[in-house]
Amino acid sequence: MAKHWADFQYEIYLNGMSGAVPRLPTDLTRLEELTEQRLGPGPVGYVAGSAGDGSTARANRAALRRRRIVPRMLRDVHERDLSVEVLGRTLPAPLALAPVGVLSIMHPEAESAAARAAAAQGVPYILSSASSTPMEEVAEAMGDAERWFQLYWPKDPEVALSFLGRARAAGFTALVVTLDTPLLSWRPRDLDQAYLPFLHGVGTANYFSDPAFRAGLAKPVHEDPNAAVLHFVGMFADPGKTWPDLALIREHWDGPIVLKGILHPDDARLAADAGMDGVVVSNHGGRQVAGSIAAADALPRVVEAVGDRLTVLFDSGVRTGDDVFKALALGARAVLLGRPYVYGLGLDGQPGVEHVIRCLLAELDLTLALSGHATPATIGPEDLVEDPA
């Protein structure tokens, strides 16, 4: 029988009989403020901050808020099943944890804690290239749970191919290639603190542990860490890459490949033409282009262009269960959750991440049921209206 994620609310109420209340808020939109109060300005700014004046991050939230759900009555929602097929795999719910780098700035157990939380809840974990923990360690922390690898496509093709080989050997099944970060954007919160963890060798674990990367160094990393950092900075991304370059990645990865950062339907078509398996409609949570189109506003056009050819995933602005419902109604197959789980990690480690996953999916389960749906498969654009305000 499918898991009823909504049962988490009864677990909370029953625990309350003995005086226990949740350690973190169940309204996940409150986590950012709590994190701001408890963690240092550098780490908080790095996670919560956005490009420019933050207009794109605000637009992401506004685009989801503007769409309102139209509930339907007297439909049998007694037995619900949130499971979905994504990239040839059955997931227990339409959710994966988005790739977020440098998690050691939030919690000492970093990516391993987040990965264990995802594994415990059966949700895929997408590991960032820019993690503070080598991919092999994260894989070990997850056992045989579902994991995908996110590639920041480096300038050095040998390092790129080495990452792919390592990821495959460590049991990562899907590859998520982020396209929207060929350069770091103008991020005032980080600039005002002069805070960039990579320059201190934080978030470089996959590179510093990589044989192809180390082959480019005159001395071992520990003997000249500054030289290693400079080598990393010089190859981290490549603004010269174009669509034909994807052939190298496709040739050397035999699993599904998803391109992250797609906002224009023509780019989605080019992804399909290049033999990709999916796209993530995303503006990097508002972190790359200030003034960009909101991800939820881009989603319907991308779905219309390639929904019959590619798996369309969504991120940017998701904070609640109803946000997930709206993304599914707009045509996404599943949603990647970013900042909320990172706040949960910063506030309470692995249990904090599990709390966020369970709250989000309990709220989604209830929103689905109370709107007249027993499965994500029946949700569509007709279940939303746009608020004229």
N, C-alpha and C positions, 0 to 999 in steps of 0.2 A: 504494500500500500504506500502511496506517495506520502512524503513527510508534510505534515501540516505545520508550516512555519509559524502560523498564528498562535499556536499553543504556547509560545514564549510568553505571551501576556499572562496566561494563567499561572505559569511557573513563577512569574514576578509577583502576582497577587498572592499565591500560596506562600511564597517565602516571606511575604509581608505579615503573615499570621504569627511568625516568630520575631517580628520586629525588623527584618532585613529589608532594606531598600536597595535599588541598583546603585552601584558605585559611580556610574556615569549617567548623564541625562539620557532619557529615551527619545527626546526630541533632538535628533542629530544636528540640527541647525545651531544648537547651542554649544557644540564642541569647540568651534573656532575661538569663541570668546574665552572659554575656559582655558584653552591652550595658551592664548595670549597672556593670561594672568599667571600661568604656572611655569612657562618655559622662557628662555632668554630671547631677546629681540632678534638676534641673528638667525637662529633656527626657525623661529616662528615666522619671521619675514620671508625666509627662503621658501617655506611651504605655503604660507597663506598669500604671499605677494603675487602680483601680476605684472604684465607689461604696462608701461606708461602710467596713466592715472587710474587704471583698473576698470576702464569702461567695458572691456570685452568680458571680464568676469561678471560684471553686473548685468550685461546683456544676456549672458548665458542663463542666469537665474530668472531674469525678466521674461525671457522667451518661454521658459517652462511654466512660470506663474501665469502668463497670459492665456495659456491653454487650460481650459476647465473641463473636468470629466462630467459626462452626462450619465448618471447611474440608471440602470434598468432593473425592474422589479419582477418578483415571482418567477425567477429562473432557479433551477436546481443547482445550488452551489455547495451542497452538503459535502461531497467528496471533491477535493480540489487537487490538481497536479500541476505544479509550477515548472516541471522539467521541460527542457528544450533541447533540440538538436543544434549544435553549433560546430561547424567545421568537422562534421562526421563523428562528433562525440556527444553523448548524452550528459547534460549537466542537470543537477537537481533543481536549479533555478536559473533565470536569465541574468546571471551576474558573474563577473570576474573581478578580482582586485587589479586595478590599473597599475602599470609600471611607474613607480616613484623612486627616484634615486636617493642616495645619501641618507638612508634611514637611521644611521647611527647618530645623526645629530638630534634625533627625536628620542631614541631609547637605546641603551647599550646592547640589547639583543637584536636590534635592527631588523634586517630583512628576514632573518631566521624566525623571529617571533611572529612577524606578519604571515610568513609562509606556513608556519605551523597552525596558525589560526585559520587560514584558508583551508588547509588540509583537514582540520578537525570538523569544519562545516561543509566539506565537499565542494568548495568553490574554487575554481582555477586561480592560481597565483601567477601573475605576470612579472617576472624579474627584470628589473632595469639593467641595462649595460653598465649604468653608473651607480651600481650598488656598492655598499661598503663591505659586502661579504662576497667572497668568490662564489661563482655559480654552483660549483661542486658541493660546497658546504650547505647552501640553501637546498639543493636537491636532497642531500642526506637528511636534512631536518624534516623534509616532507614525506619521506618514504616513497610509496608508489602513487601518491596523490597527483592530480592533474596540474601540470605546470607548463607555462609558455615562456619564451624568452624574447625580450624586447631588445632590438639592435639599434643602437646609435651607429650609423653607418660610417666607419672611420675612413680617413683618407688613404690609409695603408691597406691595400686589398689582402695582404697576408694576415694582418691582424683580424680583418673581417672574417676570412675563411677559417682562421684558428678558433674564433669565437663560435662559429657555426658548428665546427667539429666538436668542440668541448660541450656545447649545449646539447647536441644530439647524444653524445656519450653519457651525459648526465640526466637523460630522460625527459628533456623538454620536448614537447610534441609539436607545438606550433611556434611560428616565428612572427613577431610583430615588429615591422620596420618603421620607425618613426621618421617621417619626412619633413616635419615642420620646424626642425631645429638645426638647420645648416649653420646657423649663427645663434649666439645667445642674444635675446632681445634686450631692450632697454628696460631694466627692472629697478625702479627707484628705491624700493625698500631694501634691496640688497646693496645697491650703490651707496645709499646713505649710511649704511653700516660698513661699507667696503668689505662685504661678506661674500666670499666665494669658496666653499669648502674644498673644491678640487685643488686649489693652489696650496692647500696644506696636506695634500695626499689623501683626502677623505672623499670617498665615492669613486676611487680608482682601483678597487680591489681586483676587478676582472682584468684590468690592463696590467697591473703590476705583477699578477700571477700568470700572465700569458707568455708562453715561450716566444711567439712571434714578436710581441711587443718588446720583450727583454733583449731579443737579438739586435734591436736597434739602439741599445744603450752601450756606452763605452765601459761603464762600471755597473755592478749589481745595484739594484734599487736602494738597498740599505746603506751602501757606501756613498752614493750621491743622490739623495732623494730629490733635490732641487732639479737636477738634470732629468730625472724620471718624470717629474711634474711638467717640465717644459716640453718633453717629448710627447706626453699625453695631450697637452694643450694644442700642440702643433698638428695632431692627427685626429682629435676627437670628432670633428665633423668636416664635411667637405661641401662648400657652397657651389662647387663645379659639377656636381652630379646631375645627370639627366635621365629621362625615362629608359633609354637603351641600356644604361648601366645595370638595370634590374636583372638583366639576363644572367649576370654572374651569380647573383644571389639565388635565382631560380634554379640554376644549374647545380648549385652546391647545397641545396636544402630540399630533402625529399618529402617533407611534410607540408602542411598548409602554411601559406604566407599571407599575412594581413598587412596592409599599408595604413599607418596611423597618421592622421592629420589631414584627411581629405574633406574639403568643404565645397568644391565645385563639381557639378555633375560630369563635366568633361574630363576632369582628373580621375573620377571614378571609372569612366569608360576606358581611359588609358590604362588604369590598373587591370581591368578585365582583359584588355587586349594584350597586356604583358604577361598573362598567365597567372595572375595572382588569384587567391581564393577568397579574399575578403578585404573590406576597408573598415577603418574606424573613423566615423564622422566626429571630428574633434578639432578644437582650436587650442589644445594643450591647456585646457582650463583657464584660458585667457592670459596665459603666460608668455605668448610669443608675439602676437600682433595686436597692439592697442587699436581699437576702432574696428576690429574684425566683425564679420557676421557672427551672430550667435549660433552655436552648434545646432540647437534645436530648430532654428530657422533654416539651416542648411540641410537638415536630415531628410525632409520629404522629397526634395529635388534629387538627392543622391539615390534614395530608394527607388524613385520613379525611373531613374536612368539605368540602374544596374541591379535592382532587387531580384531580378530573375536570373542573374548571372553570378552574383557574388553574395557572400554573407556580409550583411551590413550591421556593424556594431556601433555603439554610441558612447561618447563620454563628454564631459565638460558641463559642469553646473549641477550634477546629480547630488542631492542631499537627502532625499526622502523616498519612501515607498511610492508615493503618488508620482514623483518625478520619473521613477522607473516605468510605472504604468504608462505615463504620457509618451515616453521614448518608444515603448513597444507599440503604442497606438499609432505613432508616426512612422512605424515601419522597421525599427531596429529589431534584430533578432535577440540581442542581449546588450547589457550595459556594463561598462567598466566604471568602477567606483574608485575615486582617487583620494582627495584630501580628507574626507571624513574618517577613513580607516587609519590614515596617518595621524590624525588627532587622537584617535583611540589608542594608537600605539604609544604616542608621546605621553598620554595621561595614565595609561594602565597596562602597557606591554601587551603580551599575547591576549590576556583576558579582555583588554580594551578593544582589540581588533575583533575578537569574537562577538563582543557586545554589539559593535557597530553592524556587523554582518547580520546578526540575529534580529536586531531592531529593524533594519532596513527591510529584510525579507518577511518579517512578521507584518510590518505595515503594508508591504506589497500584497501579501496574501489576503489581508483583510480588505484592502482597497479593491482588489480583484473581485472578491466575493460580494462585497457590498455594492459593487457596480454591476453585478449580474454575470460574472464570468467565473468558470471553474478551471480555466486553463488560459495561458497567454495566447494560445492559437486563435481564440475568438475575438481578441481585441483588434480594433482597426480605427482608421481616421474618423469614422462615424461616431465613435465614443467620446470625441472631443468637440468642443466649440472654442472659438477664439473670443476672448473677452475684449469687447471694443475699447475698453479703457486701457 
